[in-house]
Amino acid sequence: MWLLSRFPLRAQWWLGTGVGELAYRLLRRRRHIAEVNIRLCFPELNDAEQNSLVRRAFHSNGIGILEIGLAWFRNPDSFLPYTRVHGLENLERALANGNGVLALGGHYSSIDLCGTLATRFIEADVMQRDHNNALLNAVMTRAREHHYGVALSAKDLRGLLRQLRAGRTVWYATDQDYGRKGTVFTPFFGVDAASITATSRIAERSGCSVLAFSHFRRSDSLGYDLYFHPALEHFPSGDDQADAMRINAIIEHEVRRHPEQYLWMHRRFKTRPGPQDPSPYLNGN
């Protein structure tokens, strides 16, 4: 990864597309998961259009794999000429309340590099799920702590609240299936999805502002766009179902900007509303 990170950005995108094409051909189980997700979320597309989106999603996530090396082993300042930031005033306004900001992220394929790029414009901490491989986890954590203030474990709720109460901005993602505990079922692309309620609890206990943060590769030129959206008003509302639905709608809106840049290889609809309801992924290889 260190060696590959030496290549120019355009070469990274080209090589990453090749990595993604290889994964599309070889990782049949992951391809099946992506196919199911795309079929459920984009029923308006015909078969050829759905298949094209699946393939482009693999290409995009292949680029994302190489971008991990850029985030971990390159100086992000070298990519600032390729970076545009939108809505930074929204974050600055939200920070003025003094109770910190929960920056709701999503699993877009440029997640590592764009998160690192964001730290050139803001001070922020990050929540991460520890990697099963101890060496990769150590390298990942060291790299992130070099750019972010603190890299918090996804299970460290006390640490998260502490950072928010200190007036910090913390990146936090809610858009994966974490099982049945602490969730409600609300639509995501029109499909009931297990959606965590922890965001409402965190905002309630800390008094923090909550805003969406998204980021995408540009499709018309080489570069990245980072978006800080306005803080959510009247959040939490006291209704977990309504809050989770609102968050899902925001993430869905952002995914639709560049649907190929989302992590469709994750089993987002694995947990079903009824414990006996079959998973839509059962027939995959």
FENNOR-V792305 format. One record per backbone hydrogen bond with DSSP energy under -0.5 kcal/mol. CO is the residue of the C=O (numbers start at 1). NH is the residue of the N-H. E is the energy in kcal/mol with one decimal. If there is no record, write none. Layout:
# FENNOR-V792305
((CO:NH:E) (CO:NH:E))
This chain:
# FENNOR-V792305
((1:5:-1.8) (3:6:-1.5) (4:7:-1.7) (8:12:-2.0) (9:13:-2.2) (10:14:-1.9) (11:15:-3.1) (12:16:-2.9) (13:17:-1.9) (14:18:-1.5) (15:19:-2.3) (16:20:-2.6) (17:21:-2.3) (18:22:-2.2) (19:23:-2.3) (20:24:-2.6) (21:25:-1.7) (22:26:-2.1) (23:27:-2.8) (26:28:-1.7) (27:31:-2.3) (28:32:-2.2) (29:33:-2.1) (30:34:-2.3) (31:35:-2.5) (32:36:-2.5) (33:37:-2.5) (34:38:-2.7) (35:39:-2.3) (36:40:-2.4) (37:41:-2.6) (38:42:-2.2) (42:45:-1.8) (46:50:-2.6) (47:51:-2.7) (48:52:-2.1) (49:53:-2.0) (50:54:-2.3) (51:55:-2.2) (52:56:-2.5) (53:57:-2.1) (54:58:-1.8) (55:59:-2.1) (56:60:-2.6) (57:61:-2.5) (58:62:-2.1) (59:63:-2.0) (60:64:-2.0) (61:65:-1.6) (62:66:-1.5) (63:67:-2.2) (64:68:-1.1) (65:68:-0.5) (65:69:-0.8) (66:69:-0.6) (66:70:-1.3) (67:71:-2.5) (68:72:-2.2) (69:73:-2.7) (70:74:-1.5) (74:76:-0.6) (75:78:-1.9) (76:79:-2.0) (77:80:-1.2) (79:82:-1.4) (80:83:-1.9) (82:224:-2.8) (84:226:-2.8) (86:228:-2.8) (87:90:-1.6) (87:91:-0.9) (88:92:-2.1) (89:93:-2.2) (90:94:-1.9) (91:95:-2.4) (92:96:-0.8) (93:96:-0.5) (94:97:-1.4) (95:98:-1.9) (100:209:-2.3) (101:103:-0.8) (101:170:-2.6) (102:104:-0.9) (102:211:-2.1) (103:105:-0.8) (103:172:-2.5) (104:213:-2.9) (105:174:-0.7) (106:108:-2.0) (107:263:-1.7) (108:111:-1.6) (110:114:-2.6) (111:115:-1.6) (112:116:-1.9) (113:117:-2.5) (114:118:-2.1) (115:119:-0.9) (116:119:-0.6) (117:120:-1.8) (118:121:-1.9) (118:122:-1.6) (122:124:-0.5) (124:149:-2.9) (125:171:-2.5) (126:152:-3.2) (128:130:-0.6) (128:154:-1.9) (132:134:-0.6) (133:137:-2.6) (134:138:-2.2) (135:139:-2.4) (136:140:-2.9) (137:141:-2.7) (138:142:-2.3) (139:143:-2.4) (140:144:-2.5) (141:145:-2.6) (142:146:-1.0) (143:147:-0.9) (144:147:-0.8) (144:148:-3.9) (150:126:-2.5) (150:152:-0.7) (152:128:-2.9) (153:156:-2.2) (155:157:-1.8) (156:160:-1.9) (157:161:-2.6) (158:162:-2.4) (159:163:-2.1) (160:164:-2.3) (161:165:-2.6) (162:166:-1.0) (163:168:-2.3) (164:167:-2.1) (168:101:-2.2) (169:125:-3.0) (170:103:-2.6) (171:127:-1.4) (172:105:-2.5) (176:178:-0.8) (180:183:-1.2) (182:197:-2.2) (184:186:-0.7) (184:195:-3.2) (186:193:-2.4) (188:191:-1.2) (191:188:-2.1) (193:186:-1.9) (195:184:-2.4) (197:200:-0.8) (197:201:-1.4) (198:202:-2.9) (199:203:-2.4) (200:204:-2.2) (201:205:-2.5) (202:206:-2.2) (203:207:-2.0) (209:102:-3.1) (210:232:-3.3) (211:104:-3.2) (212:229:-2.7) (214:227:-3.2) (216:225:-2.6) (221:223:-0.6) (223:218:-2.8) (224:84:-2.2) (225:216:-2.0) (226:86:-3.0) (227:214:-2.0) (227:229:-0.6) (232:235:-0.5) (238:240:-0.5) (239:243:-2.5) (240:244:-2.7) (241:245:-2.2) (242:246:-2.0) (243:247:-2.2) (244:248:-2.5) (245:249:-2.1) (246:250:-1.8) (247:251:-2.4) (248:252:-2.7) (249:253:-2.2) (250:254:-1.9) (251:255:-2.8) (252:256:-2.1) (254:257:-1.4) (254:258:-0.7) (255:258:-0.7) (258:261:-2.4) (259:262:-1.1) (261:109:-3.1) (262:264:-1.8) (263:266:-1.1) (266:268:-2.2) (267:270:-1.5) (274:277:-2.3) (279:282:-1.3) (281:284:-1.7))
